[in-house]
Amino acid sequence: MAIIYTYPTKTNPVGGDLILISDSADSNKTKQVKVSSLPSSGGGSVSSVGLSLSGIAAFAITGDNPITSSGTIVLGTTGGSAGQFLDYQGNWSVPLNTTYTGSSGITLTGTDFTNTDKGSSQFIFKNIAVSGQSSIVADSNSGTLTLAAGSNITLTTNASTDTVTITSSGGGSGSRLAILNEGTDITAAATSINFVGSGVTATAATNAVTVTIPDAFVIEDVQYSVSVAKGDALYISGPAHGSGRPTVGIADATAQQAGNEKYPVVGLALADYSSGEGKMIVTGILDDFNTASITNPVIGQPVYVGNSGSTGDTLTGTKPTGTDVIQNVAIINKTGANGSLQVSCIGRTNDLPNLEQGKIWLGDANGVPSALTIGSNTAVLTSNGTTASWQPANSSPVTSYSNGVDNRLVTSTGANGINGESGLTYDGSALDVTGSITANAGGSPGTGAIRGAFKSQDNTAGATTTLTFPDKNSTNRTFVFKNGLCTSAT
């Protein structure tokens, strides 16, 4: 018969405390063990210490040894689904005879209610917006909107009718400002005037309004093929965009191969733009332009398209030289960071281009000059009455002369003219001389030598022809011919 002893209870045992056990491995002998020596796992189930979870489905034993070092028991939850709650018995349950249904703006997710349309049924405004101004946003449901009266405005409220009356207290009755379009009255009911147009500005000082209308502007919508800076010189760089806007790029005054020119300039960029849609100014005033990008800017100085081809550096105050094209696109009206240019881009080079060394200008029938390379030092410039060209000096021999006779040889008159010699003819095979023949050697007449066959062709009966030749001693020897025969020699 077992003897049951009753011992006092200790609420929080420590590691050195002893526990009596019945050793199942040694015939259930009663033994003692320290609390600190109890195994951390494999020590049995919760039920071994007297805890029963029978009938409580919401909890489950966690791990092999649910007792922690502090003496607490670890339980885990199990089961349950959306819409259930834990009842007083520790089980998951659905409330009896209870149905949850969402309405307009109200949604139910599990047991969570969400209001996605706060205040919609109250017909209220949270934001009050004014074009060009910051919006007024309600801070709370009890916030107050305050209306403030401006100059010459009176506000009157009526609590019983919930109305606010806005009354203008300025101006006089019966007077108005006439609005005319080139002398024709447009309307008698106008209360304001709106000035529109590029460059048009209106400023107010006390009771006076000043309207500034600049010179005529021509501003075009364009399609930029690259990013540009304000004032960049532009040229037509490709086919028109699908919108009809011309496609433009950054101009360059550098002379290039035909078909790849980046000029003439058709306008200047009106502002900074990325590639895409933008505007360019063709004629008019370009304000707020930093003239620092122009070399030594001076008021009244002409501005030309430069040869850098880089954005922000397309204009120059120095007239291009060499083979660069010359196009004046603007004049400086004001210098500095807020300078201005009088723009005039006429779409063509408007100055005679620079001329390379070794070329001359030659105009055509349309008055257009073109460069003609000069000829060699043996060439002459010849004209056909319409144009001119370089020809070799002997390429155009004289075949006739004024009052000439066939086969006469031509000599220079010494005054930029020619003369046909009546006593000197040549038919291609024989030289016919009327008069004397003198051989010239070393610049001294009569000192040369003449060799060959000679005969007299004087057909006059009895006429004689005399030929005189110097011999080696410079002594003249005379030969007389008559009827084609030499009759004497001395």
ZILINSUL-V757803 format. One record per residue. RES is the residue in one letter. BURIAL is + if it has 16 or more other ideal C-beta (glycine too) atoms within 10 Angstrom, else -. Layout:
RES;BURIAL  RES;BURIAL
This chain:
M;-  A;-  I;-  I;-  Y;-  T;-  Y;-  P;-  T;-  K;-  T;-  N;-  P;-  V;-  G;-  G;-  D;-  L;-  I;-  L;-  I;-  S;-  D;-  S;-  A;-  D;-  S;-  N;-  K;-  T;-  K;-  Q;-  V;-  K;-  V;-  S;-  S;-  L;-  P;-  S;-  S;-  G;-  G;-  G;-  S;-  V;+  S;-  S;-  V;-  G;-  L;-  S;-  L;-  S;-  G;-  I;-  A;-  A;+  F;-  A;-  I;+  T;-  G;-  D;-  N;+  P;+  I;+  T;-  S;-  S;-  G;-  T;-  I;-  V;-  L;+  G;-  T;-  T;-  G;-  G;-  S;-  A;-  G;-  Q;+  F;-  L;-  D;-  Y;-  Q;-  G;-  N;+  W;+  S;-  V;-  P;-  L;-  N;-  T;-  T;-  Y;-  T;-  G;-  S;-  S;-  G;-  I;-  T;-  L;-  T;-  G;-  T;-  D;-  F;-  T;-  N;-  T;-  D;-  K;-  G;-  S;-  S;-  Q;-  F;-  I;-  F;-  K;-  N;-  I;-  A;-  V;-  S;-  G;-  Q;-  S;-  S;-  I;-  V;-  A;-  D;-  S;-  N;-  S;-  G;-  T;-  L;-  T;-  L;-  A;-  A;-  G;-  S;-  N;-  I;-  T;-  L;-  T;-  T;-  N;-  A;-  S;-  T;-  D;-  T;-  V;-  T;-  I;-  T;-  S;-  S;-  G;-  G;-  G;-  S;-  G;-  S;-  R;-  L;-  A;-  I;-  L;-  N;-  E;-  G;-  T;-  D;-  I;-  T;-  A;-  A;-  A;-  T;-  S;-  I;-  N;-  F;-  V;-  G;-  S;-  G;+  V;-  T;-  A;-  T;-  A;-  A;-  T;-  N;-  A;-  V;-  T;-  V;-  T;-  I;-  P;-  D;-  A;-  F;+  V;-  I;+  E;+  D;-  V;+  Q;+  Y;+  S;+  V;-  S;-  V;+  A;+  K;+  G;+  D;+  A;+  L;+  Y;+  I;+  S;+  G;-  P;-  A;-  H;+  G;-  S;-  G;-  R;+  P;+  T;-  V;+  G;+  I;+  A;+  D;+  A;+  T;+  A;+  Q;-  Q;-  A;-  G;-  N;-  E;-  K;+  Y;+  P;+  V;+  V;+  G;+  L;+  A;+  L;+  A;-  D;-  Y;+  S;-  S;-  G;-  E;-  G;+  K;+  M;+  I;+  V;+  T;+  G;+  I;+  L;+  D;-  D;-  F;+  N;+  T;+  A;-  S;+  I;+  T;-  N;-  P;+  V;-  I;-  G;-  Q;+  P;-  V;+  Y;+  V;+  G;+  N;+  S;-  G;+  S;-  T;+  G;-  D;-  T;+  L;+  T;+  G;+  T;-  K;-  P;+  T;-  G;-  T;-  D;+  V;+  I;+  Q;+  N;+  V;+  A;+  I;-  I;+  N;+  K;+  T;+  G;-  A;-  N;-  G;+  S;+  L;+  Q;+  V;+  S;-  C;+  I;-  G;-  R;-  T;+  N;-  D;-  L;-  P;+  N;-  L;-  E;-  Q;-  G;-  K;-  I;-  W;-  L;-  G;-  D;-  A;-  N;-  G;-  V;-  P;-  S;-  A;-  L;-  T;-  I;-  G;-  S;-  N;-  T;-  A;-  V;-  L;-  T;-  S;-  N;-  G;-  T;-  T;-  A;-  S;-  W;-  Q;-  P;-  A;-  N;-  S;-  S;-  P;-  V;-  T;-  S;-  Y;-  S;-  N;-  G;-  V;-  D;-  N;-  R;+  L;-  V;+  T;-  S;-  T;-  G;-  A;-  N;-  G;-  I;-  N;+  G;+  E;-  S;-  G;-  L;+  T;+  Y;-  D;-  G;-  S;-  A;-  L;-  D;-  V;+  T;-  G;-  S;-  I;-  T;-  A;-  N;-  A;-  G;-  G;-  S;-  P;-  G;-  T;-  G;-  A;-  I;-  R;-  G;-  A;-  F;-  K;-  S;+  Q;-  D;-  N;-  T;-  A;-  G;-  A;-  T;-  T;+  T;-  L;+  T;-  F;+  P;+  D;-  K;-  N;-  S;-  T;-  N;-  R;-  T;-  F;+  V;-  F;+  K;+  N;-  G;-  L;-  C;-  T;-  S;-  A;-  T;-
